[in-house]
Amino acid sequence: MSPVIRRFNASLTFRSVCAFVLSLAGYGMAAGLVWLLLWIFRDHLAEQRWWLPVGIVGFWSVLTTSGWRRWRAGQGFYGPADSMAFFDFNEESAGGWLVQNQTARITGPAWLLSQMFLTGPLQALKGASLLRARLPDDVATELRLNDLLESIRGKGSWHPVDTWAGREEDISSLIRLGKLEFSSRTGRLRVKP
């Protein structure tokens, strides 16, 4: 089982590195936008050059706080339905079409900007959670999981998960490793064929 755990951990590590790279790209896009806005309005700002790093760090702080609050609430990126871009006004009349058109003009770009800006913090948090989800790769874990897998295999086909009360963490590990199938509807599990 140890090669399986190593492959699983390597997969999670690779996915977390990809998430961290996307996070850096998201924070880079945010810094680029702040730099662009401050460069456009440079004539209206004071002559001191402290406004650029302060603006970028301030914007990153707002983004990180927003992303962390969404992550803590169990949410991720906003879906297209959250943007109200597909609000169903009656488009058969001229008034309904105009309202729908104006709504899409405002909410579509706002949704796109929220997706771009939340990429930084949400991908960083996803990468950190993937790193925390790795399994310990030691002999004791391997033996414990192999024993449980053999005892489940000895029981036959689908049977209640309550049979192994107190071993939920090991069962969860075997499910994540792809060794067990679990039906949440019936509360039963079996060894994958």
PENORMO-V142188 format. One record per residue. PSI is psi in whole degrees, 0 to 359 (none if undefined). Layout:
psi
PSI
PSI
This chain:
psi
335
318
328
317
318
317
317
313
322
321
315
321
317
315
324
323
318
319
320
324
317
325
315
321
319
316
326
319
320
316
321
320
317
316
316
314
317
329
321
320
23
331
336
355
164
163
340
150
12
342
332
305
325
319
317
313
321
316
319
322
317
316
314
318
317
314
318
321
319
319
317
329
0
17
165
227
155
137
165
330
333
342
350
15
339
32
137
79
157
106
6
337
160
320
317
320
317
317
316
318
314
322
316
325
326
311
331
304
326
318
318
316
321
323
315
314
328
352
317
297
321
321
325
317
323
317
319
320
327
322
323
338
357
151
148
131
76
170
321
316
317
313
317
316
322
318
314
318
319
323
325
320
325
338
341
218
211
135
162
144
340
344
330
53
136
351
26
322
320
321
318
320
318
324
316
329
350
19
337
153
139
131
109
336
317
346
31
157
165
164
136
136
none
